[in-house]
Amino acid sequence: MKMEKTILIIEDDLRIAQNIYRVLQSENFDAEIARDGLTGKKMALEGRYDLILLDINLPGLNGFDVCRQIRAFKPLLPVIMLTAYGEVEDKVEGLGKGATDYIVKPFDFRELIARIHAALRLAGVGRSDAGKRVLTIADLQLNVDTKVVTRAGKFIGLTAKEFALLEYFLLNPGTVISKMDLAKNIWHLNFDPGTNFVEVYINYLRKKIDKDFEVKLIQTRPGLGYILMEG
């Protein structure tokens, strides 16, 4: 039988994650598991999921920060937080970070499934752009599917490598990325300190997305690398 929706479970407790996985499978959902915040964030941003189930107390990156970054790049993707923290302040923070819903552990699986269906129905209302993946920071947008990049509504033409470079930055916002990391992930090469091809492409990209705009998004961290951030 074909699975109707795919759900990502970001939960470090393997027993809980496996129990949720089995329940989702029995309800005709497909599911995948990530057991730390950094892996969960990467999978959520790069994969095609219909809903995220997200624990808060995660190793690597806590659930609040994972939710915030998912929401920045995929504003329509439903995120349900699953947590042992039941205080009103925790719920307010979770919803403030962009969570669609908030369920306190321990919970009844029947309630979980009902909440999932409700979140999916809500996400389906008015989603004419469902399936499009758009990465955004400030007024810069990159559509992963159509390969269109705009800033302040202005179309920006990029080469394939420039597009891949910008996409990598957008998948790692606010993170200092070394030249070695860029060489490995964009060019699939070991970085040679005697070459400057990374700087050359960074300059190409800056001329296209930063030169004509007051706010510069690609910033240099001397001796460390580059970071994409607003302001």
N, C-alpha and C positions, 0 to 999 in steps of 0.2 A: 504493500500500500504506500502511495506517495505521501511523504510528510508535508503538512500544510504550511508550517512556518519553522524558521530556524531561530533558536534561542541560545544566547551565550550566557553561561553560568560562571560568574567570577566569584569564587568562594575557596578559601584556603583550607577549610575543613573537608577532607576527602570524603568522610562518611556522609556529611550533609550534602555535598555536591553530587555524590553518586545516587543518593536517595532521590534528590530532585531530578536528576537525569532519568532515572527509571520511571518516575511518575510522568515526566514530560513525554517520554517514549510511549507510555501506555495511553497517553491522550493524543497520539498522532502528531506530536511535535518532534522535530529534529533538534539535537542539542549538542553543544560543545562545552568543554570545561577549561577554565584558566584558574590557576591556584595562587596567583600573586597579582598585585595591582598593575605593574608595568607590562606584564604579558597580556593581562586583560585589556588594558588600554590599547595596546598595539593591535590585538585581534579585533577589538570593537571598531577601531578606526579603519583598518585595512580590509576587514571582512564584510560580508553581506549578511547581516542579521536583522531579524524583524523585531527583536526585543532583547534587552539585557537584564539579567538578574544579578544584582550587585551587592556583595557584602561590604561593610564599612571597614572593619578591622582587618586590613590586608597587609601582608608584607610587601615591601618595595614602594608602594604608593597607596595611600589610604583611599577608601571608596568615595569620600567627598571630592578629592582631587580628580579621581578617575571620572566621576560623573561630570564634573565641571569641564573637563577636556573633551569628553564625548559630546556634551551639549554644545560646545563651541564649534565643533566641526560637523555634527549631525543633529541639528536642532529638532528634527522630527522623530528621531529614534526613541521609542519608549524605554525608560530605565526604571525598574522597580528595585528599591533598596530592601535587602533582607538583613536584619541586624538584631543583636541582643540589646541594643540601646533603645529604650522605650520612652525616655524622657521627652517632654514637649520640645525642649531646646534642640535635641538631636533631630527630631522630626522636622522642625523649622529649618535647621541648617541643611538637612538633606533635600528638602523641597526647594530651599533657596538656591542650592547648587544645580537645580534643574531636574531632580527626580520626578518621574511621573506619579509614582506611588511609593508607599513606605509600609513594610510589613515587619512586625516585631516577632522575633523568635522566642519560644517555639510557636509554630503556626500549623494550622490544619491544611493539608495539601489540597483539600477541596476549595478552601478559601484562596489559596495561591493560584490554582487554575482559574477560578472565577475572576480574580484580579488581572491575570494575564489576558484573558479574553476581553475584559473591559478596556484594558490599556490598548490592545490591538484594535478594538473597534474605534476608540477615540483617535488613534493615530491614523486610521483609514479615512476619517472625515476630511474631505477637502484636499486630500493628498494627490493632486494632479501630477506632482513631480516625484511620486514614489519611485524608488529605484535609482534616482540620480544621486550621485555622491559628490557633494560640494564641500571643499575645504576652504575655510575662511579665517582671516585675521585682519582686524581693522576694516578697511574698505577694499581689501584684496580678496578675490575669489578664484578658486581653481576647481573646475568641474572635471572630475576624474574620468567620467564616461565620455563626455563630448570633447575633452582636451581643450576647452576654452578657458582662457585666463583673462580676467578683467580687474582693473583697479579704478575705483570711483566711477564705475560704469563704462570705462574706456577699455576697448579690446587691446590686449597685449600679445603680440606674436612671439612665440618662443620656439627654439629648435627643440629636438627630442631630448637632448641632454640637459638643456636649460629647464625644460618642463620637469624632467626627472629630479633635477636638483631642487627646484622650488617645491615639488611635491614632498620630497624628503624633509625639507625644512618644515613644511606645514604639518607633517605627521609627527613632528617633534618640537612643538612650539615652546619657547622659553627654555630650551635646552642648548647648552654649549656643545657644538659638534666640531670635532677635530678634523683637520685635513686628512688624516689617516682614515677616519671613519667615512668621510665623503668619497675618498678614492676607492675604498673597499666596496661601498654600497652603491655608488653611482657608476663607477667605471670598472668595478670588479678587479682592481689592481692593488698591489702592495705599494704603499706610498713611498716615493723616493724624495727625501728632503732636498735633493739637488734640483728638483724640477718645480715649476710654478704653474702647472696646468690647472690646479684647483683655484688658485688666485685669479687666473685668467677668466675662468668661467664664472666665478663669483662677481668679477667686474662686469662681465657681459650681462649677468642677471640684474645687477644693481642699476645699470644704465637703463634697463627696460622697466623695472618695477619701482625704482626709488628716485631716479634722477629728477623727474618732473613733478615730484610730490614733496610737500613740506615734511611729512613724517617719514623718516627712513626706517625701514623694517629690518633690513639685514645689517647687523652690527658686528664689528670685529672685537674679539677678546684677545688682545696680544698674548702670544705664546700658548694660547689654548685652542682657538678656532673661531667659529662664527655662531651667532645666535639670531634667530628670527623672533622679534618681539615688537610690540607697539610702544613707541615712545622710548 
